[in-house]
Amino acid sequence: MSIITTVEELSALYGGVSEASVAKVTKALTAEYRQMIEASPFAALATVGPEGLDCSPRGDDDCVVRIADDKTILMPDWRGNNRVDSLANIVRDPRVALMFLVPGSNTTMRINGTAAVSIDPALTGSFEVFGKNPRSVIVVTIGEVYFQCARALMRSQIWNPERFIDPATLPTPGALLKAAKADFDRETYDREWPERAAKTMW
């Protein structure tokens, strides 16, 4: 197996970048970048900590983040599994990266920057849904923002309903858990999960 070990080898293999690949990067949100991000109900949040890397799915009923200004976005931390991997990373290493998906669009948005975890009552309270507030809000300061080449989503045909996979053909969450822990009660977990998720969405 031949392995690339230097940036110089990569450059020789792939060549230079196009003008558009460089020109698209901005240090703050443009009106057009803002419009794209405000259309996104889902983002992947990547963080880094002493134990390694983490990439967490984040979703909301509307826009997955609130844009505070052209350099700041706010992401409420809604109910999850309480592992707090992303938050634990952020409080020790503020570097973050986000990728936003817009349903139906092959153009994705990227933000790289730094983050802090806020528990300010006025801020968490401003995200109230059905009388419930997030326990914290991730405050992201934008270092750079840009859109991503559409080829990956085009190749995957991710929005093509004809390519959707029937969930019934896949392992259930309970089956996945039992594969990791042999004595796990998969049947009870799968039976109770839909109702539990509906009651703990926010």
KEDREN-897586 format. One record per residue (C-alpha): residue in three letters; z, x, y; residue number from 1. Coordinates in steps of 0.05 Angstrom, whole numbers, plus 5000, padded with zeros to 4 digits. Last residue first. Layout:
<nodes>
ALA / Z / X / Y / NUM
...
</nodes>
This chain:
<nodes>
TRP / 5481 / 4250 / 5385 / 202
MET / 5446 / 4238 / 5318 / 201
THR / 5512 / 4229 / 5282 / 200
LYS / 5508 / 4157 / 5258 / 199
ALA / 5435 / 4161 / 5237 / 198
ALA / 5447 / 4227 / 5202 / 197
ARG / 5504 / 4198 / 5161 / 196
GLU / 5463 / 4137 / 5142 / 195
PRO / 5404 / 4180 / 5118 / 194
TRP / 5450 / 4232 / 5083 / 193
GLU / 5492 / 4187 / 5039 / 192
ARG / 5444 / 4180 / 4980 / 191
ASP / 5418 / 4251 / 4984 / 190
TYR / 5489 / 4280 / 4985 / 189
THR / 5514 / 4235 / 4930 / 188
GLU / 5456 / 4253 / 4884 / 187
ARG / 5460 / 4328 / 4899 / 186
ASP / 5532 / 4337 / 4880 / 185
PHE / 5536 / 4414 / 4883 / 184
ASP / 5558 / 4448 / 4819 / 183
ALA / 5500 / 4497 / 4817 / 182
LYS / 5505 / 4521 / 4889 / 181
ALA / 5440 / 4547 / 4919 / 180
ALA / 5394 / 4505 / 4875 / 179
LYS / 5443 / 4447 / 4885 / 178
LEU / 5433 / 4452 / 4960 / 177
LEU / 5358 / 4450 / 4954 / 176
ALA / 5363 / 4390 / 4908 / 175
GLY / 5408 / 4354 / 4957 / 174
PRO / 5360 / 4368 / 5014 / 173
THR / 5305 / 4336 / 4971 / 172
PRO / 5253 / 4379 / 4937 / 171
LEU / 5181 / 4360 / 4956 / 170
THR / 5132 / 4310 / 4926 / 169
ALA / 5169 / 4251 / 4957 / 168
PRO / 5159 / 4282 / 5025 / 167
ASP / 5084 / 4267 / 5020 / 166
ILE / 5049 / 4324 / 5055 / 165
PHE / 5009 / 4312 / 5118 / 164
ARG / 4939 / 4341 / 5115 / 163
GLU / 4903 / 4275 / 5127 / 162
PRO / 4950 / 4263 / 5186 / 161
ASN / 4920 / 4324 / 5222 / 160
TRP / 4972 / 4349 / 5272 / 159
ILE / 4986 / 4415 / 5235 / 158
GLN / 4914 / 4431 / 5223 / 157
SER / 4940 / 4499 / 5200 / 156
ARG / 4879 / 4537 / 5226 / 155
MET / 4881 / 4499 / 5292 / 154
LEU / 4955 / 4510 / 5300 / 153
ALA / 4946 / 4585 / 5290 / 152
ARG / 4883 / 4588 / 5333 / 151
ALA / 4915 / 4557 / 5395 / 150
CYS / 4931 / 4623 / 5431 / 149
GLN / 5000 / 4617 / 5462 / 148
PHE / 5018 / 4595 / 5532 / 147
TYR / 5060 / 4638 / 5578 / 146
VAL / 5130 / 4646 / 5607 / 145
GLU / 5168 / 4709 / 5626 / 144
GLY / 5240 / 4726 / 5643 / 143
ILE / 5264 / 4655 / 5648 / 142
THR / 5339 / 4643 / 5655 / 141
VAL / 5362 / 4597 / 5599 / 140
VAL / 5425 / 4554 / 5605 / 139
ILE / 5445 / 4529 / 5536 / 138
VAL / 5488 / 4467 / 5545 / 137
SER / 5553 / 4453 / 5508 / 136
ARG / 5590 / 4399 / 5471 / 135
PRO / 5532 / 4351 / 5481 / 134
ASN / 5553 / 4285 / 5511 / 133
LYS / 5561 / 4217 / 5480 / 132
GLY / 5562 / 4148 / 5513 / 131
PHE / 5496 / 4127 / 5483 / 130
VAL / 5464 / 4191 / 5511 / 129
GLU / 5499 / 4233 / 5564 / 128
PHE / 5461 / 4294 / 5588 / 127
SER / 5493 / 4296 / 5657 / 126
GLY / 5561 / 4298 / 5623 / 125
THR / 5547 / 4367 / 5595 / 124
LEU / 5532 / 4392 / 5665 / 123
ALA / 5590 / 4358 / 5701 / 122
PRO / 5637 / 4380 / 5645 / 121
ASP / 5617 / 4454 / 5650 / 120
ILE / 5614 / 4477 / 5578 / 119
SER / 5558 / 4528 / 5591 / 118
VAL / 5529 / 4576 / 5539 / 117
ALA / 5488 / 4631 / 5572 / 116
ALA / 5416 / 4652 / 5562 / 115
THR / 5366 / 4707 / 5574 / 114
GLY / 5291 / 4706 / 5576 / 113
ASN / 5227 / 4696 / 5536 / 112
ILE / 5190 / 4630 / 5542 / 111
ARG / 5130 / 4609 / 5501 / 110
MET / 5086 / 4547 / 5505 / 109
THR / 5041 / 4521 / 5449 / 108
THR / 4970 / 4496 / 5457 / 107
ASN / 4944 / 4459 / 5396 / 106
SER / 4964 / 4392 / 5426 / 105
GLY / 4976 / 4329 / 5385 / 104
PRO / 5052 / 4334 / 5390 / 103
VAL / 5071 / 4387 / 5441 / 102
LEU / 5107 / 4446 / 5410 / 101
PHE / 5151 / 4494 / 5449 / 100
MET / 5167 / 4565 / 5428 / 99
LEU / 5231 / 4596 / 5454 / 98
ALA / 5257 / 4667 / 5458 / 97
VAL / 5328 / 4689 / 5473 / 96
ARG / 5366 / 4752 / 5496 / 95
PRO / 5438 / 4738 / 5515 / 94
ASP / 5471 / 4782 / 5462 / 93
ARG / 5543 / 4767 / 5444 / 92
VAL / 5551 / 4697 / 5473 / 91
ILE / 5479 / 4683 / 5454 / 90
ASN / 5488 / 4702 / 5381 / 89
ALA / 5547 / 4656 / 5371 / 88
LEU / 5508 / 4600 / 5404 / 87
SER / 5448 / 4609 / 5358 / 86
ASP / 5491 / 4613 / 5295 / 85
VAL / 5533 / 4552 / 5315 / 84
ARG / 5546 / 4535 / 5241 / 83
ASN / 5568 / 4466 / 5266 / 82
ASN / 5515 / 4430 / 5223 / 81
GLY / 5481 / 4395 / 5281 / 80
ARG / 5498 / 4349 / 5338 / 79
TRP / 5465 / 4363 / 5405 / 78
ASP / 5465 / 4429 / 5443 / 77
PRO / 5434 / 4409 / 5509 / 76
MET / 5379 / 4456 / 5532 / 75
LEU / 5374 / 4473 / 5606 / 74
ILE / 5316 / 4511 / 5638 / 73
THR / 5318 / 4560 / 5696 / 72
LYS / 5266 / 4601 / 5733 / 71
ASP / 5221 / 4547 / 5764 / 70
ASP / 5281 / 4502 / 5774 / 69
ALA / 5328 / 4459 / 5733 / 68
ILE / 5277 / 4441 / 5679 / 67
ARG / 5311 / 4399 / 5627 / 66
VAL / 5297 / 4417 / 5555 / 65
VAL / 5274 / 4382 / 5491 / 64
CYS / 5234 / 4332 / 5533 / 63
ASP / 5245 / 4262 / 5506 / 62
ASP / 5281 / 4241 / 5442 / 61
ASP / 5304 / 4312 / 5431 / 60
GLY / 5291 / 4370 / 5384 / 59
ARG / 5314 / 4441 / 5371 / 58
PRO / 5296 / 4481 / 5309 / 57
SER / 5336 / 4546 / 5303 / 56
CYS / 5311 / 4617 / 5293 / 55
ASP / 5365 / 4669 / 5279 / 54
LEU / 5362 / 4745 / 5276 / 53
GLY / 5413 / 4796 / 5252 / 52
GLU / 5488 / 4801 / 5238 / 51
PRO / 5502 / 4835 / 5305 / 50
GLY / 5464 / 4781 / 5343 / 49
VAL / 5393 / 4758 / 5360 / 48
THR / 5366 / 4691 / 5382 / 47
ALA / 5303 / 4650 / 5371 / 46
LEU / 5300 / 4577 / 5393 / 45
ALA / 5244 / 4535 / 5363 / 44
ALA / 5224 / 4478 / 5408 / 43
PHE / 5211 / 4403 / 5401 / 42
PRO / 5203 / 4343 / 5448 / 41
SER / 5149 / 4379 / 5490 / 40
ALA / 5114 / 4343 / 5546 / 39
GLU / 5160 / 4373 / 5599 / 38
ILE / 5140 / 4441 / 5573 / 37
MET / 5066 / 4428 / 5586 / 36
GLN / 5077 / 4399 / 5655 / 35
ARG / 5121 / 4458 / 5675 / 34
TYR / 5067 / 4507 / 5653 / 33
GLU / 5018 / 4470 / 5697 / 32
ALA / 5064 / 4470 / 5758 / 31
THR / 5076 / 4544 / 5747 / 30
LEU / 5142 / 4565 / 5715 / 29
ALA / 5168 / 4634 / 5732 / 28
LYS / 5154 / 4707 / 5714 / 27
THR / 5082 / 4692 / 5693 / 26
VAL / 5041 / 4714 / 5633 / 25
LYS / 4971 / 4682 / 5629 / 24
ALA / 4937 / 4742 / 5662 / 23
VAL / 4952 / 4788 / 5602 / 22
SER / 4919 / 4749 / 5546 / 21
ALA / 4867 / 4722 / 5594 / 20
GLU / 4842 / 4793 / 5610 / 19
SER / 4831 / 4806 / 5536 / 18
VAL / 4873 / 4854 / 5496 / 17
GLY / 4852 / 4923 / 5472 / 16
GLY / 4836 / 4946 / 5402 / 15
TYR / 4865 / 4919 / 5338 / 14
LEU / 4865 / 4979 / 5291 / 13
ALA / 4870 / 5035 / 5342 / 12
SER / 4925 / 4997 / 5379 / 11
LEU / 4963 / 4986 / 5315 / 10
GLU / 4959 / 5060 / 5297 / 9
GLU / 4984 / 5078 / 5367 / 8
VAL / 5042 / 5030 / 5359 / 7
THR / 5065 / 5070 / 5300 / 6
THR / 5083 / 5059 / 5226 / 5
ILE / 5026 / 5018 / 5197 / 4
ILE / 5033 / 5015 / 5122 / 3
SER / 4980 / 5027 / 5068 / 2
MET / 5000 / 5000 / 5000 / 1
</nodes>
